[in-house]
Amino acid sequence: MAAFKEALEYCELHDLGFSGQWYTWEKGRLVDNNIRERLDRGVANTEWWALFPSLGVLEKLKKVGSNLSNWAKKEKRRKGRRTEVLNGRLMELGASKISDAILEDITEIKLELNLEADKKELFWKQRARVNWLRMGGRNTAFFHKSATHRRRKNMINGLENEAGNLITDEFEISN
């Protein structure tokens, strides 16, 4: 605990305080063996405190949450506009007379579009992981729906033969 306090002092971080009960963990049912501790702590530096001087801890956190939400919305719109601009530019270049400079620009734009698509894919992958951790670790309807969906998605219902016909009969597939 001393090392943690030292790290807070070194980073010039100060406790945000608390609202409600002063403890977040309790053990023991009797007065003689009851232990109560405050385990969850929020810390901030003086610059952060200066951003919201007249607000309490909860109000400050709500303000930060609101600001983050607004930032996320703006960022989403900005990324959407960026993709539209890149696609528009790609269409213009595709209609142009081919030259080395045009091909270089097309390659660069395609690379940027691929990077944007990768970022979007990573976001949704992380979001799915968060949902799974939040709701799917237990024996819940969410878990069962996810497992059933995955089983249906991965099921092979038939194979296509050389002639392009779909074969679903197990005996025909084995031949």
GIKA-V785911 format. One record per backbone hydrogen bond with DSSP energy under -0.5 kcal/mol. CO is the residue of the C=O (numbers start at 1). NH is the residue of the N-H. If there is no record, write none. Layout:
# GIKA-V785911
CO_NH / CO_NH
This chain:
# GIKA-V785911
1_5 / 2_6 / 3_7 / 4_8 / 5_9 / 6_10 / 7_11 / 8_13 / 9_12 / 14_44 / 25_37 / 27_35 / 30_34 / 31_34 / 35_27 / 37_24 / 37_25 / 37_39 / 42_16 / 44_14 / 45_49 / 46_50 / 47_51 / 48_51 / 48_52 / 49_52 / 50_53 / 52_55 / 56_60 / 57_61 / 58_62 / 59_63 / 60_64 / 61_65 / 62_66 / 63_67 / 64_68 / 65_69 / 66_70 / 67_71 / 68_72 / 69_73 / 70_74 / 71_75 / 72_76 / 73_77 / 74_78 / 75_79 / 76_80 / 77_81 / 78_82 / 79_83 / 80_84 / 81_85 / 82_86 / 83_87 / 84_88 / 85_89 / 86_90 / 87_91 / 88_92 / 89_93 / 90_94 / 91_95 / 92_96 / 93_96 / 99_103 / 100_104 / 101_105 / 102_106 / 103_107 / 104_108 / 105_109 / 106_110 / 107_111 / 108_112 / 109_113 / 110_114 / 111_115 / 112_116 / 113_117 / 114_118 / 115_119 / 116_120 / 117_121 / 118_122 / 119_123 / 120_124 / 121_125 / 122_126 / 123_127 / 124_128 / 125_129 / 126_130 / 127_131 / 128_132 / 129_133 / 130_134 / 131_135 / 131_136 / 132_136 / 132_137 / 138_140 / 140_144 / 141_145 / 142_146 / 143_147 / 144_148 / 145_149 / 146_150 / 147_151 / 148_152 / 149_153 / 150_154 / 151_155 / 152_155 / 155_157 / 159_167 / 161_164 / 165_161 / 166_168 / 167_159 / 169_173 / 170_174 / 171_175
